Amino acid sequence: MHQKATLAYIPALDGMRGLSILLVFIAHLGFDRIVPGGLGVTLFFFISGYIITLVLNNEYKKNTSINLKHFYTGRILRLYPPLLFMLILTAFYLIYISYSFKLGEILACLLYYENYYFFYGGKGHLTLTILWSLAVEEHFYLLYPLLFLGFFKNTKKIIGIFLGLMLLALVVRIGGYIQYKHFADELERYCYVLTHTRFDSILFGCMAAVLLTSKKSDNYKSLLSNKKLLVFAFLVQVFCLVIRDPMFRYTVRYTLQGLSFFILVPAIINTDSYPIIRQALSNKALVSIGKVSYSIYLLHMLVVKSLAFIQANGHTYLYFACCIAGTSLLSVFCYYVIERPIYRFRKGLNTKRLLLQPQPVANGVTDII
């Protein structure tokens, strides 16, 4: 039995977000050699593209249009208040440790070009450079609604465009490898953090959502129910983690991870073939972490770096405990004091917009709902 891809709340999706942010957090605690934090980021990219495509598809089906002003305003209201909270706390911390940060570094965070500042302008402080992935997402969503509006009615055409863009991203990464293969730091940053080398990780999620909401989605859904294919997709992820060859890691790896998630994520979310996995991802603790994942993402590195003196004094386990407690407290505070009130405000704006918007009714005339 297949489930239609909709905007109905699916706990397992938040569970996947929780899993992805845990990978990032644990890696940043100093376990990056054994915990694939980068995989967590790639999974988060995929989920983001998947959800945003469902949002756009849902709005178009309801209104036969997409309000771009509303879309971009919603993104700003969703992301900026927690970001400002994080930047204010970080500024106090950097002043306290006498870090001489530049104005350009703050502007890069506020204007979503931290990834390019990170590569071209200097390494910056680690509490700020983590915003590279947020920059990738926002660059993508600046243009993606226009692409979606222009081509989503023709599934074959938009899938063809997606595949072409994915190939382009792979070619760009290969070019980056050729250019920077003798400069390890530059190679890693170029292929890992820049928008034009990583946008395809989001695009795989978009493509999955487009196929699942298209009129001809049966072939894709039958693939998702193939358990052998699911096992193969999982093994591809393992393969990508095991292979350490630099050319593979900085070029083909992201493409293969995207293809793997293209099977794994929608198979778990949109079919009843894998109930045990779905139930595990729907665990209340994991779902709760997923709901707070944006706040954790923004604030965890500030906590990790500000408490590093504990570990430096030889208290490693105390350091881990303090990092977990500090990140939890700050993230929960940010979520309930900033994110949730802003969400209710946005929801109120949406309701007001719908009340003022003429809506089609069954008899063919319009009315104010």
C-alpha positions in Angstrom: 0.0 0.0 0.0 1.4 3.4 -1.0 0.8 6.6 0.8 0.3 9.8 -1.1 3.0 12.4 -0.6 1.3 15.2 1.2 1.9 18.0 3.8 0.3 15.9 6.5 2.5 15.7 9.5 4.8 12.6 9.4 6.8 12.1 12.6 9.4 10.0 10.9 10.5 13.0 8.9 11.2 14.9 12.1 12.9 11.8 13.3 15.2 11.9 10.2 15.9 15.6 11.0 16.7 14.5 14.6 19.1 11.9 13.3 20.8 14.3 10.9 21.4 17.0 13.6 22.7 14.3 16.0 25.3 13.2 13.5 26.4 16.8 13.1 26.4 17.5 16.8 28.3 14.4 17.8 30.9 14.9 15.0 31.5 18.5 16.3 32.0 17.2 19.8 35.2 15.7 18.5 34.0 12.4 17.0 34.3 13.5 13.4 36.7 10.6 12.6 34.0 8.0 13.4 30.7 9.9 13.1 29.8 11.1 9.6 28.6 14.7 10.4 28.7 15.5 6.7 26.2 12.8 6.0 23.9 14.4 8.4 24.1 17.7 6.5 23.4 15.9 3.2 20.4 14.2 4.6 19.1 17.5 6.0 19.6 19.0 2.5 17.5 16.2 0.9 14.7 16.5 3.5 14.6 20.3 3.0 14.2 20.0 -0.8 11.6 17.3 -0.4 9.5 19.3 2.0 9.8 22.7 0.2 8.6 21.0 -3.1 5.6 19.6 -1.3 4.8 23.0 0.1 5.0 24.7 -3.3 3.0 21.9 -4.9 0.3 22.1 -2.3 0.0 25.9 -2.6 -0.3 25.7 -6.4 -3.0 23.0 -6.2 -5.0 25.1 -3.8 -4.6 28.5 -5.4 -3.4 27.7 -9.0 -0.5 30.0 -8.3 2.4 30.6 -5.9 2.7 33.8 -4.0 6.5 34.4 -4.2 6.3 37.4 -1.9 4.6 35.2 0.7 7.2 32.4 0.1 10.2 34.7 0.6 8.6 36.5 3.6 7.9 33.1 5.2 11.5 32.1 4.8 12.8 35.3 6.4 10.4 35.0 9.3 11.2 31.3 9.8 15.0 31.7 9.8 16.0 35.2 10.8 14.8 35.6 14.5 16.6 32.5 15.7 19.6 33.4 13.6 19.8 36.9 15.2 19.5 35.3 18.6 22.5 33.1 17.8 24.5 36.0 16.3 23.9 38.2 19.4 25.1 35.4 21.8 28.0 34.7 19.5 29.0 38.3 19.4 29.1 38.5 23.2 31.2 35.4 23.3 33.7 36.6 20.7 34.0 39.9 22.5 34.6 38.1 25.7 37.5 36.0 24.3 38.8 39.1 22.5 38.3 37.6 19.1 38.8 40.4 16.4 36.0 39.4 14.0 35.4 41.6 11.0 32.2 43.3 10.0 32.3 41.3 6.8 32.1 38.1 8.8 28.9 39.2 10.4 27.4 40.5 7.2 28.2 37.2 5.6 26.1 35.5 8.2 23.2 38.0 8.0 23.1 38.1 4.2 23.6 34.3 3.6 27.0 34.2 1.9 29.0 32.7 4.8 30.0 29.8 2.6 31.7 32.0 0.0 33.2 34.2 2.7 34.5 31.1 4.3 36.2 30.0 1.0 37.3 33.4 -0.4 37.4 35.8 2.5 39.0 33.7 5.2 38.3 30.8 7.5 36.5 32.9 10.2 35.4 31.6 13.6 33.9 28.1 13.8 30.8 29.3 15.6 30.0 31.3 12.5 31.3 29.1 9.7 28.7 26.5 10.4 26.3 28.8 8.7 27.7 27.7 5.3 24.9 25.1 4.9 22.2 27.7 5.7 23.7 29.8 3.0 23.5 26.9 0.5 19.8 26.4 1.2 18.9 30.1 0.9 20.7 30.5 -2.4 18.9 27.5 -3.7 15.5 28.7 -2.5 16.1 32.2 -4.0 15.8 30.6 -7.5 14.0 27.3 -7.0 10.4 28.6 -6.8 10.9 30.3 -10.2 12.2 27.0 -11.7 9.3 25.1 -10.1 6.7 27.6 -11.4 8.1 27.5 -14.9 8.3 23.8 -15.4 6.6 21.7 -12.8 3.5 21.0 -14.9 5.6 19.1 -17.3 7.1 16.3 -15.2 9.4 15.0 -17.9 10.8 18.4 -18.6 11.4 19.4 -15.0 13.0 16.0 -14.2 15.2 16.4 -17.2 16.3 19.9 -15.9 16.9 18.4 -12.5 19.1 15.7 -13.9 21.0 18.2 -16.1 21.7 20.4 -13.1 22.8 17.4 -11.0 25.3 16.5 -13.7 26.5 20.1 -13.9 27.1 20.1 -10.1 29.1 16.9 -10.5 31.2 18.3 -13.4 31.9 21.5 -11.3 33.1 19.4 -8.4 35.4 17.4 -10.7 36.7 20.7 -12.0 37.3 21.8 -8.5 39.1 18.6 -7.7 41.4 19.1 -10.7 42.1 22.8 -9.7 42.6 22.2 -5.9 43.8 18.6 -5.6 47.2 19.7 -4.4 45.7 22.0 -1.7 43.8 19.8 0.8 42.0 22.6 2.7 40.9 24.5 -0.3 39.7 21.3 -2.0 37.6 20.3 1.0 36.0 23.7 1.3 35.4 24.2 -2.4 33.7 20.9 -2.9 31.9 20.8 0.5 30.6 24.3 1.3 29.9 26.2 -1.9 26.4 26.5 -3.3 27.4 25.7 -6.9 29.0 22.4 -5.7 26.4 21.3 -3.2 23.0 22.4 -4.5 22.3 19.0 -6.0 22.0 17.5 -2.6 18.8 19.6 -2.2 17.7 18.9 -5.7 17.5 15.1 -5.1 14.9 15.8 -2.5 13.0 18.1 -4.9 13.0 15.4 -7.6 11.6 12.8 -5.2 8.7 15.1 -4.2 8.0 16.0 -7.9 7.8 12.3 -8.9 5.6 11.4 -5.9 3.1 14.1 -6.6 3.0 13.6 -10.4 0.2 11.8 -12.2 2.6 9.1 -13.3 4.2 8.2 -10.0 3.4 4.4 -10.0 6.8 3.3 -11.5 8.7 5.3 -8.8 6.5 4.0 -6.0 7.0 0.4 -7.2 10.7 1.0 -7.0 10.4 2.3 -3.5 8.7 -0.9 -2.4 11.5 -3.1 -3.7 13.3 -4.2 -0.6 16.4 -5.4 -2.5 16.7 -1.8 -3.9 16.4 -0.4 -0.4 19.2 -2.7 0.9 21.3 -1.6 -2.2 20.7 2.0 -1.4 21.8 1.5 2.2 24.9 -0.3 1.0 25.7 2.7 -1.3 25.7 4.9 1.8 28.1 2.6 3.6 30.3 2.5 0.5 30.4 6.3 0.4 31.6 6.3 4.0 34.2 3.6 3.6 35.9 4.8 0.4 38.6 7.4 1.4 39.9 8.3 -2.1 40.0 12.1 -2.3 38.7 12.3 -5.9 35.7 10.0 -5.0 35.0 11.8 -1.7 34.9 15.3 -3.2 33.1 14.5 -6.5 31.0 11.4 -7.0 30.3 10.8 -3.3 27.6 13.5 -3.0 25.9 12.3 -6.2 25.8 8.7 -4.9 24.5 9.8 -1.5 21.8 11.8 -3.2 20.7 8.9 -5.3 20.7 6.7 -2.2 18.5 9.1 -0.3 16.3 9.3 -3.4 15.3 5.7 -2.6 15.7 5.5 1.2 13.8 8.6 2.4 10.6 8.4 0.3 10.6 4.6 0.7 10.4 4.9 4.5 8.0 7.9 4.4 5.6 7.0 1.6 5.3 3.2 1.7 4.2 0.7 4.3 7.0 -1.7 3.3 9.3 -0.7 6.1 7.2 -0.2 9.3 10.0 -1.1 11.7 12.3 1.6 10.3 9.5 4.1 10.2 8.6 3.3 13.8 12.2 3.7 15.0 12.4 7.1 13.3 9.1 8.1 14.9 10.5 7.6 18.4 9.4 10.5 20.6 12.9 11.5 21.7 14.2 11.6 18.1 11.1 13.4 16.8 11.5 16.0 19.6 15.2 16.6 18.7 14.1 17.0 15.0 11.6 19.7 15.9 14.3 21.6 17.7 16.9 20.8 15.0 17.2 24.3 13.6 18.0 25.8 17.0 20.4 23.0 17.8 22.1 23.6 14.4 22.5 27.3 15.2 23.6 27.1 18.8 25.5 23.9 19.3 28.9 25.1 18.0 28.8 28.2 20.3 28.3 25.9 23.3 31.0 23.4 22.1 33.6 26.1 21.6 32.8 28.2 24.7 33.1 25.1 26.9 36.3 23.8 25.4 38.3 24.9 28.4 36.7 22.1 30.4 38.1 19.5 28.1 41.4 21.3 28.0 41.6 20.9 31.8 41.3 17.2 31.4 37.6 16.8 32.2 36.5 15.1 28.9 33.3 13.4 30.2 32.3 16.6 32.1 32.8 18.5 28.9 30.5 16.2 26.9 27.9 16.4 29.6 28.1 20.2 29.7 27.9 20.5 25.9 24.8 18.3 25.8 23.1 20.2 28.7 24.1 23.6 27.4 23.0 22.9 23.8 19.7 21.4 25.0 18.9 24.3 27.3 19.7 27.0 24.7 18.0 25.2 21.9 14.8 24.5 23.8 14.7 28.2 25.0 15.2 29.4 21.4 12.6 27.0 20.1 9.8 27.9 22.6 10.6 31.6 23.1 11.5 32.5 19.5 10.6 29.8 17.0 7.2 28.8 18.2 5.8 32.4 18.7 7.1 33.3 15.2 5.4 30.2 13.8 2.1 31.3 15.4 2.6 34.8 14.0 3.3 33.4 10.5 0.3 31.1 10.8 -1.8 34.1 11.7 -0.6 36.0 8.6 -1.4 33.0 6.4 -4.9 32.9 7.9 -5.4 36.6 7.3 -4.1 36.3 3.7 -6.6 33.5 3.0 -9.5 35.4 4.5 -8.7 38.3 2.2 -8.2 36.1 -0.9 -11.0 35.2 -3.2 -11.4 31.4 -3.3 -13.2 29.2 -5.9 -16.2 27.3 -4.6 -18.2 24.4 -6.0 -20.7 26.4 -8.0 -18.0 28.1 -9.9 -18.3 31.6 -8.3 -15.9 33.1 -5.8 -16.4 33.9 -2.2 -14.4 35.3 0.7 -13.5 32.6 3.1 
